């Protein structure tokens, strides 16, 4: 399995690694700072720097469903002779940081809308969450004001692990209705925004809400009889 450095340190921008395999899907490393697509968060982009100084651009990062290994998807053909080489793995930090800010913002939105989450998506600079709400009781200005209040309060954000049994004993922690957190390994990663929100999450996040910056609710849409979609974006 790949050592997932981003799980312990979301601010790690690069790392030294060894190429363990290359196939038609992409490049596999023994350790990486690249976050693979999951939980609504896109996979990281960036590049691998080879020992001769040349680089291979990485256009996406995914996790192989069968093996659980992280696949670094190159732009074009990376060549099959990389196995065993030492590389420096470098993410596009500016993009990653925007995704981290937006992902943490999604957790703030969950904290102020008392409804189950039926879907969501994070993009570079924007994002959305769908809520199980039969009636339209949401107001753009109110939600924007509440989100910016939580940003200004600069709540600390941290991740920790709890056991499968602890999660089973606290089902209210799971806000998503269609996707359940992975269980079976004995532990589940949870993301805590102090005094605001606590729920399972495997994504990358900022260290405090003040890092998110100014935000606004761009649009609220009706996407079904019991579905309201809240679209968010950064102001700056």
Secondary structure as GFF3:
##gff-version 3
##sequence-region A 1 236
A	DSSP	beta_strand	3	4	.	.	.	ID=ss1
A	DSSP	alpha_helix	5	8	.	.	.	ID=ss2
A	DSSP	beta_strand	14	22	.	.	.	ID=ss3
A	DSSP	beta_strand	27	29	.	.	.	ID=ss4
A	DSSP	beta_strand	31	32	.	.	.	ID=ss5
A	DSSP	beta_strand	46	49	.	.	.	ID=ss6
A	DSSP	beta_strand	55	63	.	.	.	ID=ss7
A	DSSP	beta_strand	70	74	.	.	.	ID=ss8
A	DSSP	beta_strand	86	91	.	.	.	ID=ss9
A	DSSP	alpha_helix	93	112	.	.	.	ID=ss10
A	DSSP	beta_strand	117	123	.	.	.	ID=ss11
A	DSSP	beta_strand	126	131	.	.	.	ID=ss12
A	DSSP	alpha_helix	140	152	.	.	.	ID=ss13
A	DSSP	beta_strand	157	163	.	.	.	ID=ss14
A	DSSP	alpha_helix	164	169	.	.	.	ID=ss15
A	DSSP	three_ten_helix	171	173	.	.	.	ID=ss16
A	DSSP	beta_strand	187	193	.	.	.	ID=ss17
A	DSSP	beta_strand	197	200	.	.	.	ID=ss18
A	DSSP	three_ten_helix	209	211	.	.	.	ID=ss19
A	DSSP	beta_strand	215	224	.	.	.	ID=ss20
A	DSSP	beta_strand	227	234	.	.	.	ID=ss21
###
